[in-house]
């Protein structure tokens, strides 16, 4: 945070974090999760999956707030969020796990 | 492994892709995989189709109910019809039922009534529920049957290629309405509410979270709950309509997403408004410009099961009182000797008591004389004054054929009935007539025995001319002697109105005496 004024309770605030699991090979590339993610955590990736679609990937430095909208919106059961606990806003960890693909 | 398959696996290995030994659908990676039949997945729905989202919302609400309301998912049954949406029943690892086209609600009705413990959910498309099965929807709603109907509406017949359907908006295009739809669509929430549904809601699949919450309420709701889900048909409907950006080559691959963005723009949440005002507005080029969504109706009314139970209690009370009366019947000694198959034809005009006379004979024979009896009737459409006939068969052995083949005994109380039936009487049979009402013609049959009494006059003298049939019965009992006199008296006392029992028994007695006199001669 490059702001010079900061809330006094900044070190006490905890916000939810989610761990994004993407099951690449189930994705049909409809783009619902990318479009409607409230944090803009996801983007269309340049690589293709076994079906030839572009699955989503995590945008660096944007954190998932565990809202679970992508889990509900995904028509192909290809993305889900695991509760990553609560952390201070400073701790922006782009957590992601790709199922069925070696990183 | 065939050479072709070898080549494919080799190619995949070079691409650094390991074919899993078992599909991850079956091993279960996703938290919803335990409610999905992994062996049938991935599903057939197109890229950008809203059905998958409708399914995740539904599974999500089921999981919430299981966790927070203690629902046993073994007691949940999903029924669906035909179409893209109809495949949901096949993909869910629940008791599910994939039925014939349009008949999902009738199957669900049977399921719910036969096993009221089940939570029955119908998930089907607009073509299935509002098109071919529209009648079933309104009647299930009318009865307030305790099921949940989830109708996924994609505005057209998607599986067959995008034909215009009962929910296609006016002016919208479809493969069979290239110049715009000239018909007007159903407003499904309004239809369901007007038919009597007690919970009505509508959401687009974009509002998956709200849809999840509404489905929880709808599933808990005790009466008929109806939820319309508006979903994009990315391949068929979006191809022809502006929401999916039509034939713009730039957007060809993400039509579903374009429609979802459109829903974000036009969706208007209005909770609790009258379903009449829950429009899907379109402009003159067929583009949807407003979708009113929300929960429109949630009221508590007795559902179909409760109504049946209440009525069953009333009916049971009535039946018990009937049964008590029947148990108090007088026990008479059974008829002595065997009675062969005896056929009796009664005839007259309506209002003379031809039917009740036949019924009295049958009851006397079957209940008080321990014989077998069978009673059939035939009459014209008039309640009074028309031709009427009734037939009784009496026998000691079971009666296998109720229809008269050779009547041996006839009671005729009008000229018309005499002319109609007398030719059927077998030779040597007995014909009993009311003297005053039947004029025997000169060519009257001579191979039969004919006896007559002025039955109507006897009844009039006794003070009730409607007892003429009882006089004929007394006369018949004396002449034929098939049924005992005591049995007939008991049967008459049970059948006629309570105030007229004594008059009827008097008339029966005088008819009986006249009969005895005639037989002696």
HADDOCK unambig.tbl for C-alpha pairs under 7 A between the chains (distance, minus, plus):
assign (segid A and resid 28 and name CA) (segid B and resid 47 and name CA) 5.63 0.50 0.50
assign (segid A and resid 29 and name CA) (segid B and resid 47 and name CA) 6.90 0.50 0.50
assign (segid A and resid 30 and name CA) (segid B and resid 47 and name CA) 5.39 0.50 0.50
assign (segid A and resid 30 and name CA) (segid B and resid 48 and name CA) 4.81 0.50 0.50
assign (segid A and resid 30 and name CA) (segid B and resid 254 and name CA) 6.19 0.50 0.50
assign (segid A and resid 30 and name CA) (segid B and resid 256 and name CA) 6.97 0.50 0.50
assign (segid A and resid 30 and name CA) (segid B and resid 257 and name CA) 6.44 0.50 0.50
assign (segid A and resid 31 and name CA) (segid B and resid 257 and name CA) 6.40 0.50 0.50
assign (segid A and resid 32 and name CA) (segid B and resid 257 and name CA) 6.11 0.50 0.50
assign (segid A and resid 72 and name CA) (segid B and resid 53 and name CA) 6.34 0.50 0.50
assign (segid A and resid 72 and name CA) (segid B and resid 56 and name CA) 5.54 0.50 0.50
assign (segid A and resid 72 and name CA) (segid B and resid 57 and name CA) 5.93 0.50 0.50
assign (segid A and resid 72 and name CA) (segid B and resid 208 and name CA) 6.26 0.50 0.50
assign (segid A and resid 73 and name CA) (segid B and resid 53 and name CA) 5.09 0.50 0.50
assign (segid A and resid 73 and name CA) (segid B and resid 208 and name CA) 6.48 0.50 0.50
assign (segid A and resid 74 and name CA) (segid B and resid 53 and name CA) 5.97 0.50 0.50
assign (segid A and resid 75 and name CA) (segid B and resid 50 and name CA) 6.86 0.50 0.50
assign (segid A and resid 75 and name CA) (segid B and resid 51 and name CA) 6.86 0.50 0.50
assign (segid A and resid 75 and name CA) (segid B and resid 52 and name CA) 3.60 0.50 0.50
assign (segid A and resid 75 and name CA) (segid B and resid 53 and name CA) 4.55 0.50 0.50
assign (segid A and resid 76 and name CA) (segid B and resid 52 and name CA) 6.13 0.50 0.50
assign (segid A and resid 77 and name CA) (segid B and resid 30 and name CA) 6.57 0.50 0.50
assign (segid A and resid 80 and name CA) (segid B and resid 30 and name CA) 6.64 0.50 0.50
